[in-house]
């Protein structure tokens, strides 16, 4: 199973909601863009559960600005992850 499929399946199992944003979202819509990380938009309400999710997979938080978290992967086969938080009301409308 691919890295992305694994993340999707595990997040679904845990009922963790997200939207893919950034370079991967642009690529999905057919535009060429080089990217080296996975950017996810999440609800602020799910912040702690998402942190547990990634830390449990061996990721290390190297920057936490409150509404923006950067996570370093445990190995070279995994992607770095950025979590961007938005209020629940905004997230629900997206």
N, C-alpha and C positions, 0 to 999 in steps of 0.2 A: 504494500500500500504506500502511496506517495506521502511525503511530508504534509502536503496540504489536505489530502483526504483524511489522514490520521487526525490532524488538528480539527477539521470539520466534524468528524464523527465523534471525537471525544468531547468537543464543546457542545454538540447536540445532546449527547448523553447526559451531560451536566446541566443542560438547559441554559448555557451561556450564549447570549446573543452578541452578534458582532456584524459589522459591515467592513468589507475590504475596501480600503481607500489607497491613495497614493499611486505609486508606479504600477503595482499589480492590477489595480482597477483600470488604469489607463490602457495597459496592455490588453486586458480582457476585451476592451472596446475597439481593438484593432489599431491602436496607435503605438508606434515604436518608441520604447522608452527603456533605458537601462536602469535597473534597480538592484539593490543588494540587500533589501530587507522587506519584511512584511509589515504593512501599516494597517492597524485595526482600529476602527472607531467603536467605542463601547459606552454603555451608560455608566455614569458615575456610581450608580447604585450597585453595579456589578464589579467595581474596582477590586475589592479584596478577593473575591472569588477568582477573578482573572489572574491576579498576582499569585494565588495559591496554585492555579493551573500551571502557569509557566515555571514557577519556582520548583514545583513538583516534577517537572520534566528536566530539571537540571539547569535551567536558565538562571542568570545572575542579573539583578537590577543594578545598572551602573549610572542611571540618572533618573531621578524622580522629581519632576517639577510640579507635582500636584495634579495637573490635568494632562500631563505628557510624561510617559514612562518609557525608557529605553532598556531593552533586555538583551544581554549577550548570550548567544547559544552555548550549549555545553560542548559542542564539537563542530568540526568544519563541515559536517554534512547537513547541519540545520541552519535555518535562516535567522538572522537577528530580527527582533520584533520590536515595533514601536506601538504603544497603546495610547490612543488619544481619547479622552473622556469628554462627554457632553452631558448636560442635565437629562434626566429621564424623559421629561416632556419633549425635548428636542429629539432624542433618540427614537422615541415611540412614533414620532411623526415621519421619521425617515424610513 
